[in-house]
Amino acid sequence: MTTENKSGLSSDETIFHYSQSGNTITGKYKGGSILEGMIIGKQTQDSKIELLYQCLTTAGELKAGESKGLISETENGKLKLEFDWNWLNGNLSGGKSEYIEIK
């Protein structure tokens, strides 16, 4: 679940599904203003990851971006992801985002 993302498209309506095999990370996401999204990335250190992402918005826009993130665990044992990210097309802006596991 998205808990912070001031300049991005994902919201508390966006659900992410991540998988990891070795150091390879894949994922899909949708909800809110995102019709469909896909992620590919890698774990670079124990708690650090790098991702590329792309999506189609409900307004028909194609967006692509990159992020570097930190994985941690909350006090109640849920995974927390914190990212610095930027768009690779459009206005090339960026920001910070934070996500919490909801399983």
C-alpha positions in Angstrom: 0.0 0.0 0.0 1.3 3.5 -0.9 1.8 5.6 2.3 3.6 8.5 0.7 4.1 9.6 -2.9 3.6 13.4 -3.3 4.7 13.8 -6.9 3.9 10.3 -8.3 0.9 8.4 -9.7 0.5 5.6 -7.2 -2.0 6.2 -4.3 -3.6 4.3 -1.5 -5.8 2.7 -4.2 -2.7 1.2 -6.0 -1.8 -2.4 -5.2 1.7 -3.7 -6.0 2.5 -7.4 -6.3 6.3 -8.1 -6.1 8.2 -11.4 -6.6 11.9 -12.1 -6.2 14.1 -14.9 -7.5 17.7 -14.6 -6.4 18.5 -10.9 -7.0 15.9 -10.4 -9.7 12.7 -8.5 -8.8 9.6 -8.4 -10.9 6.2 -7.0 -10.2 2.8 -5.7 -11.4 0.7 -2.9 -10.1 -2.6 -1.2 -10.8 -5.3 0.9 -9.1 -6.2 4.5 -8.8 -4.9 6.4 -11.8 -2.8 3.4 -13.0 -4.6 1.0 -15.4 -1.7 -1.4 -15.6 2.0 -1.3 -14.5 5.0 -3.5 -14.6 8.3 -3.6 -12.7 11.7 -5.1 -13.3 14.7 -4.7 -11.0 17.5 -6.1 -8.9 18.6 -6.3 -5.3 22.0 -4.6 -5.1 22.8 -5.1 -1.4 21.0 -6.7 1.5 18.5 -3.9 2.0 18.9 -1.9 -1.3 17.1 -2.4 -4.6 17.0 -0.7 -8.0 13.8 -0.8 -10.2 12.6 0.2 -13.6 8.9 0.7 -14.0 6.3 1.5 -16.7 2.6 2.0 -16.7 -0.4 3.0 -18.7 -2.6 5.5 -16.8 -6.4 5.7 -16.9 -5.9 8.9 -19.0 -4.1 6.8 -21.7 -0.6 8.1 -20.8 2.4 5.8 -21.1 4.9 6.5 -18.3 8.3 5.0 -17.4 10.7 5.6 -14.5 13.5 4.4 -12.3 14.0 4.2 -8.6 16.5 3.3 -5.9 15.1 1.9 -2.7 15.7 0.8 0.8 13.9 -2.3 2.3 13.3 -2.3 6.0 10.9 -4.0 8.5 8.2 -2.2 10.6 7.8 -2.8 14.3 4.9 -5.2 13.5 7.0 -7.2 11.0 5.7 -5.8 7.8 8.1 -4.9 4.9 8.6 -1.2 4.2 10.0 0.2 0.9 11.3 3.7 0.6 12.3 5.0 -2.8 13.9 8.0 -4.5 12.5 7.9 -8.0 12.3 9.9 -11.3 10.4 9.7 -14.5 12.4 8.7 -17.7 9.8 10.4 -20.0 7.5 13.4 -19.9 8.6 16.1 -17.5 11.5 14.0 -15.9 10.4 15.0 -12.4 10.9 12.8 -9.4 10.3 12.4 -5.8 10.2 10.1 -2.8 7.7 7.4 -2.1 7.0 4.9 0.7 5.1 1.6 0.7 4.0 -0.8 3.4 3.2 -4.5 3.0 -0.5 -5.4 3.5 -0.6 -9.2 3.3 
